[in-house]
Amino acid sequence: MFDIALYQPEIPPNTGNIMRLCANTGCRLHLIHPLGFSLDEKQVRRAGLDYRDLAVVQEHDSFAAFNLSMQERRVFALSTKAGRAYSETAFQPGDVLLFGPETRGLPEALLLGLPDELKLRVPMLPDSRSLNLSNTVAVVAYEALRQQGFPDLR
């Protein structure tokens, strides 16, 4: 239904939590290298528990490789620098939700290459830096699923 893409994730427990979210919602997870950890690390396994085998996870060697595989699909980049709130978007099946690394977010050059309507943010207080990555993914993914009537979820 929806795809979640993590650009160069750095913190193993966040990726494990997102993997668990994907296993429970049917979203596909894309991991764009380089990763800041090994998928075999204990923290990923602990956070993902036994969900690794239930989640569809695809790895991409680079953003260029990921981008090539996403042709003809809408890729929404989530960034604290975006002007449009995620809740102002009408998500469609097949959309991709792209999130940046925990410590630096998506690169400016990547964001500049996208039209404004594909750049989204989660509203926060003005002096806040950012939300936790796995929390942000959950908020946006569940909004996209809600808009579709939570297909296949009970």
Secondary structure, 3 states (H helix, E strand, C coil): CCEEEEECCCCHHHHHHHHHHHHHHCCEEEEECCCCCCCCCHHHHHHHHHHCCCCCEEEECCHHHHHHHCCCCCEEEECCCCCEEHHHCCCCCCCEEEECCCCCCCCHHHHHCCCHHHEEECCCCCCCCCCCHHHHHHHHHHHHHHHCCCCCCC
